[in-house]
């Protein structure tokens, strides 16, 4: 029998972990993994450093937990939308779901790109466990995208593109949506003396353009009407 005290302990543990993860997200986004300090994370979370190390043995493990949390949010959104697909769907619909899920997840979690940026050139060297964890948890979603790609390749509707090239193309355009924002803001302000608003209309148009560009660029010429 689970007592009220035991339930309270589980709740307290969850609340403490959540505070630590929130504090760590900000610290990692501001200073990168190398510059982040566990003491600063503990202070922001309102716990002592010993308790922080009890929950997360190392700074690397804590970062992996934060990254995995964001990755899971994206794939959870994608998986939920995939369940709404009709029985017969094509690659374009899958690209649409992927791009919308990716952009809207980052839009709702603006610190996420800043977690990766300071470590972009040695990210997976430092955190070699992350790809395995992401694939293990979300391999079903990745497989559905690959299956849709292979099906249209076999039909001859699209070119024989390698899956790596496909993902890099789609991800590159999607990530540029956020990486390019400071550049756009600076150009509009300094050169054109104007402001540019990244509002809902911008994101909707951006999603449409990425999907059309990614999919139409794959189609064989005879398939283009």
N, C-alpha and C positions, 0 to 999 in steps of 0.2 A: 504494500500500500504506500502510495506517495503522499507524504505529509505536506502541509502548507509551507513549512519551513524549507523543504526540498524544492518545492515549486518556486518559492521566492529566490532561492539560491540560483536556480537555473535562469530566472528572469534577470537577476542582477548581473550574472555572468554575461548574458547576451547584451545587456545595456552597456556594460563596461567595454566589451569588444567593439561594439558599435561606436562608442566615443573614441576609442583608440584608432579605429579605421578612419573615422572622419578627420581626426587630427593628423594622422599619417598622410592622408590624401593631400591635404593642404601643404604639409611640410615637404613631401616629395615633389609636388607641383612647383613649389617655390624654389627649392634648392637642389633638386635632383637627388638621386640615391646617394651619391658620394657626399654631397654637402648636407644632407638631412641629418639631424641629430636625434637620437633616441630620447635624450633628456628633454628636448623641446617638445617632442611628441607626447611624452608622459605629462609634462606640465600643462600642455593645452588640453589633454584628455582628463586632467584632474586626478591622475593616479601617480603612485611612486614608480621609480624606474624598475625596482625589483618586480613589481606586479606586472609591468609592461613586458618584461622578459619572461615572466611566467606564462603569459598568454602567447607571446611570440618570441621564440628563442633568439632570433637575429633580425637585423634590419632587412636583410635580403628576404627572409621568410615573410616579413610584414609587407614588403613591397609586392611580393608575389601574390599575397592574399588580396591586397588592394587591386592589383591588375586583374586578377581572376574575377573579382566582384564585378568590375566594369564589363569584362568580356561576357560574363554570364548574363548580365542585364541585356546586352545586345542580342545574344543568341536566344534568350527567353522571349524577347520581343519578336524575333524572327520566327521562332518555332510557333508562337501563338498565331502569327499571321499566316504561316504555311498551312495551318489547320483549316483556314477559311478558303483555301484554294479549291476550285472545282476539280473534279476527277481528272479531267483532261486540261493540262496546263502546259505552257511552253517556257522556253528559256527567258523570253522577254518578261514574263510575269515574275519569274524567279529573280531576275536582275532588279526588277522594280521593288520587290520585297527586301532584297539585300540592301540596296542603296537607301531606301527609305528608313529601314531599321537602323542602319549605320549612322546616317545623318541625324535622325531624330534622337538616337541614344546619346550621341555626342552633344547635340544641342541641349539636351536635358542634363548633361554632365560635362560642363565646359572645361573642367580641370583635366579631363582624361587626356587630351593631346599633350598637355604639359607634363604629364607623367612620363611620356615616351621621349619627347623632344631632347632633353638633356643627355639621354643615353642612346640616341638613335643609331650610332655607328657601332656600338658594341652591346646592344640591348640583349640579344639572344645568347651572346657569349657569356654575359654576366648571369643571365637567368635562363639557363638551358632547360629548366624544368617546366617553364611556362608553356611552350608549344605543346608538349606532351599532355599537360593537364587540360589545356583548352580543347585539344582534339578528343581526349578521352571523355570529357564531359559533353561535348557538343558535336561529336563526329557524325551524328545522324543528320544534322542540319547541313553540314558541309557535303555529305554524301548526296543529299537530294539535289544540291546545286550542281555537283559534278555529273550526276545522272542526267539532269536536264540538258547540260552542255553536250554530253556524249550522244544523247538521243538526236539532237538537232544536227550534230556532225554526221552521224550515220545516215540521216535522211538527205544529206546533201544541201540542206537549206543554208547552212553556214560554212565558213571556211574551216580547214583542219587546224584550228588553233590549239596550242598547248594549254592545258589548264592553268599553268603558272602564269603564262602571258595574259590569260583571261582575268585572273584574280588581280594581278598587278595593275592592269588597265583600269578595272572597276574601282579598286581600292585607291589607286592614285588620284583619280578624279574626285572620289568621295572625300579623301583626306584633304585635298587641296581646297575644298570648300571652307575649311577652318584655318588652315595654314596661311592661305592667301588673304584672309580678312585684314590683318594689320597692314599689309601692303596696300590693299585697296583703300583703306581708311586714310592712310598717309598721302597717297596720290590725290585722292579727292580733296583732302584738306589743304595740302601744300601747293598742289599744281592747279587744281580747278576751283579752289576756294569754296568747296561744297561739302556736304556730308552725304554719306551713303548709309542707308538703314538696312541692316540684315534682318528683315522682318519675315513673317510667315510666308508672304507672297514670294520673297526671294528664295526661300528654301524649297517651296513647291516648284518654282521654275527650275531651280538647280537640279532637283531630283529628276524632273522630266528631261532636261538636257543631257544629263549623265546617262540615263537609261537609253534614250534615243541614240546617242553617240556610241555607247558601248555595243548596243545590239545591231544597229544598222551598219556599223563598221565591220561586223563579222559576217554579214550576209553575202552570199555569192551574187554576182552581178545579175544573173538570170532570175534571181528571186526578188530583185528590187523592181517594183512596178513604177 
